[in-house]
Amino acid sequence: MAAKILANLIVMGSSIVARALVQAYRQALQNASKSGVAQETLQNAVRRSSKVMTEQEARQILNVSETTTWEEVMKRYDTLFENNAKNGTFYLQSKVHRAKECLEAAYQDKGQGTGTPS
């Protein structure tokens, strides 16, 4: 009999806690939407989940500016790729490669030659 009462108390207590959590979450969403934090958080989540490198990030990785020619980008890529192949990590090497791919697409969109067949 005592076990049944204890089980009922646990079930009722957990349902009360669950309702309180849902209510607190709803209130947090309302507060965040009023301050604009919710939209910024969603944008950051989408950006992180998309795994697509931005042109700005690619330029930072390769340490090139917007005025850099494609030939200079490739020289910088070759240097960084080779250095990471010898002394770096596969992660860094792959970041350098993805940066080159991103900038290659950007240079093609701008009509500047990349020297690669389309």
Phi, psi and chi 1 to 4 in degrees:
 res  aa     phi    psi   chi1   chi2   chi3   chi4
   1 MET       -  -42.0 -175.0   70.5  177.6      -
   2 ALA   -66.2  -35.0      -      -      -      -
   3 ALA   -66.5  -37.9      -      -      -      -
   4 LYS   -65.8  -41.9 -172.4  175.3 -179.1  179.9
   5 ILE   -65.0  -43.3  -66.6  172.5      -      -
   6 LEU   -63.0  -41.4 -176.8   60.4      -      -
   7 ALA   -63.5  -42.9      -      -      -      -
   8 ASN   -61.9  -42.0  -77.4  -22.5      -      -
   9 LEU   -62.8  -41.3  -75.1  174.8      -      -
  10 ILE   -65.0  -43.4  -68.9  172.7      -      -
  11 VAL   -64.5  -45.8  169.0      -      -      -
  12 MET   -65.2  -41.8  -73.1 -172.6  -21.1      -
  13 GLY   -64.2  -41.6      -      -      -      -
  14 SER   -68.8  -34.5   61.7      -      -      -
  15 SER   -68.2  -36.3   67.2      -      -      -
  16 ILE   -65.9  -42.5  -68.9  170.4      -      -
  17 VAL   -65.4  -40.8  169.2      -      -      -
  18 ALA   -62.6  -44.7      -      -      -      -
  19 ARG   -61.6  -40.7  -82.0 -169.3 -133.7  131.3
  20 ALA   -64.8  -39.4      -      -      -      -
  21 LEU   -64.8  -43.2  -75.1  172.9      -      -
  22 VAL   -63.1  -42.9  168.4      -      -      -
  23 GLN   -65.0  -40.7 -159.2  171.3   29.6      -
  24 ALA   -66.1  -39.1      -      -      -      -
  25 TYR   -64.2  -44.2 -176.9   72.5      -      -
  26 ARG   -60.7  -42.5  -74.2 -177.0 -177.2  154.2
  27 GLN   -65.4  -39.6 -174.7   63.8   41.7      -
  28 ALA   -63.9  -39.8      -      -      -      -
  29 LEU   -64.5  -41.3  -75.4  177.8      -      -
  30 GLN   -62.7  -44.8  -74.5  176.6   -7.7      -
  31 ASN   -64.5  -40.1  -67.6  -18.4      -      -
  32 ALA   -68.0  -38.1      -      -      -      -
  33 SER   -68.5  -30.4   66.1      -      -      -
  34 LYS   -68.8  -34.1  -71.2  177.9 -175.7  174.4
  35 SER   -94.6   -5.4   66.7      -      -      -
  36 GLY    85.2    1.0      -      -      -      -
  37 VAL   -69.2  -35.2  173.2      -      -      -
  38 ALA   -62.4  -44.6      -      -      -      -
  39 GLN   -65.5  -41.7 -170.6  172.1   18.5      -
  40 GLU   -64.1  -40.4 -177.3  179.5  -24.5      -
  41 THR   -64.2  -42.5  -57.6      -      -      -
  42 LEU   -63.7  -41.3  -74.4  174.0      -      -
  43 GLN   -63.4  -41.8  -71.6  172.0  -10.0      -
  44 ASN   -65.4  -38.9  -72.2  -20.6      -      -
  45 ALA   -65.3  -41.8      -      -      -      -
  46 VAL   -64.8  -42.4  167.7      -      -      -
  47 ARG   -62.3  -42.9 -164.0  174.5  -54.5  128.4
  48 ARG   -69.0  -39.1  -84.5 -170.7 -131.4  117.8
  49 SER   -76.7  -22.3   67.7      -      -      -
  50 SER   -72.6  -26.3   67.3      -      -      -
  51 LYS    59.1   19.1  -64.0 -175.9 -178.2  179.9
  52 VAL   -95.8  127.6  174.9      -      -      -
  53 MET   -77.2  135.9 -174.8  177.8  -70.3      -
  54 THR   -80.9  159.8   64.3      -      -      -
  55 GLU   -62.9  -38.1 -175.0  177.5  -17.0      -
  56 GLN   -62.6  -44.0  179.9 -177.3    5.6      -
  57 GLU   -63.7  -40.5 -177.0 -177.9    4.9      -
  58 ALA   -62.8  -41.7      -      -      -      -
  59 ARG   -66.0  -35.7  -70.0 -169.7 -176.0  -77.9
  60 GLN   -67.0  -41.3  -73.0  175.9  -17.7      -
  61 ILE   -63.7  -44.6  -70.4  169.5      -      -
  62 LEU   -86.9   -6.0  -66.9  176.7      -      -
  63 ASN    57.6   53.0 -164.6   24.9      -      -
  64 VAL  -127.2  157.4  -64.9      -      -      -
  65 SER  -101.0  178.4   67.8      -      -      -
  66 GLU   -70.8  -21.1  -69.0 -177.3   18.5      -
  67 THR   -91.2   -0.9   59.5      -      -      -
  68 THR   -69.0  137.1  -54.3      -      -      -
  69 THR   -75.6  162.7   64.7      -      -      -
  70 TRP   -64.1  -35.6  177.8 -112.5      -      -
  71 GLU   -63.2  -40.4  -69.7   75.0   25.0      -
  72 GLU   -67.6  -37.4  -67.3  169.5  -13.1      -
  73 VAL   -61.3  -44.1  169.9      -      -      -
  74 MET   -66.7  -36.9  -77.2  -53.6  -64.9      -
  75 LYS   -62.6  -44.6  -74.8  178.9 -172.2  174.2
  76 ARG   -64.3  -41.6 -171.4   74.1 -178.1  134.9
  77 TYR   -60.8  -49.2  162.4   76.3      -      -
  78 ASP   -58.7  -43.6  -71.3  -23.3      -      -
  79 THR   -62.0  -51.0  -57.7      -      -      -
  80 LEU   -66.4  -39.5  -71.2  171.5      -      -
  81 PHE   -64.2  -45.3 -168.2   84.1      -      -
  82 GLU   -66.2  -41.6  -70.8  -58.0  -41.6      -
  83 ASN   -61.1  -41.1  -73.1  -14.8      -      -
  84 ASN   -75.7  -24.1  -77.5  -56.5      -      -
  85 ALA   -69.2  -35.1      -      -      -      -
  86 LYS   -84.9  -51.0  -64.9  174.8 -171.9  171.3
  87 ASN  -119.2   -8.1  -55.7  -39.4      -      -
  88 GLY   -98.3 -156.3      -      -      -      -
  89 THR  -115.7  161.5   63.0      -      -      -
  90 PHE   -63.1  -34.2  178.6   73.0      -      -
  91 TYR   -61.1  -49.5  173.2   76.7      -      -
  92 LEU   -64.1  -40.5  -69.0  174.9      -      -
  93 GLN   -62.3  -40.5 -166.7  176.8   22.0      -
  94 SER   -69.4  -34.8   66.0      -      -      -
  95 LYS   -63.2  -41.4  -76.7  -64.1 -123.0 -174.0
  96 VAL   -63.2  -43.0  168.6      -      -      -
  97 HIS   -64.8  -44.0 -176.7   72.8      -      -
  98 ARG   -64.5  -35.8  -64.7  -69.8  173.9 -126.3
  99 ALA   -63.7  -42.0      -      -      -      -
 100 LYS   -63.9  -42.6 -172.1 -137.0   24.4  152.1
 101 GLU   -61.4  -42.2  -71.7  179.5  -23.8      -
 102 CYS   -63.6  -46.5  177.2      -      -      -
 103 LEU   -69.4  -31.8  -70.4  179.8      -      -
 104 GLU   -60.9  -44.5 -174.7  174.5   22.8      -
 105 ALA   -64.6  -39.7      -      -      -      -
 106 ALA   -66.2  -41.5      -      -      -      -
 107 TYR   -68.2  -35.8  -85.0   78.5      -      -
 108 GLN   -67.0  -39.2  -75.0  176.4  -13.3      -
 109 ASP   -65.2  -32.6  -71.2  -15.3      -      -
 110 LYS   -82.4   -3.5  -68.3  177.5 -176.7  176.5
 111 GLY    83.6    9.3      -      -      -      -
 112 GLN   -89.9  139.5  -62.3  177.1   11.1      -
 113 GLY   -68.9  139.7      -      -      -      -
 114 THR  -108.3   -9.0   59.2      -      -      -
 115 GLY    78.2    5.8      -      -      -      -
 116 THR  -108.2  144.9   57.4      -      -      -
 117 PRO   -69.2  142.6   19.4  -25.1      -      -
 118 SER   -90.4      -  -65.4      -      -      -
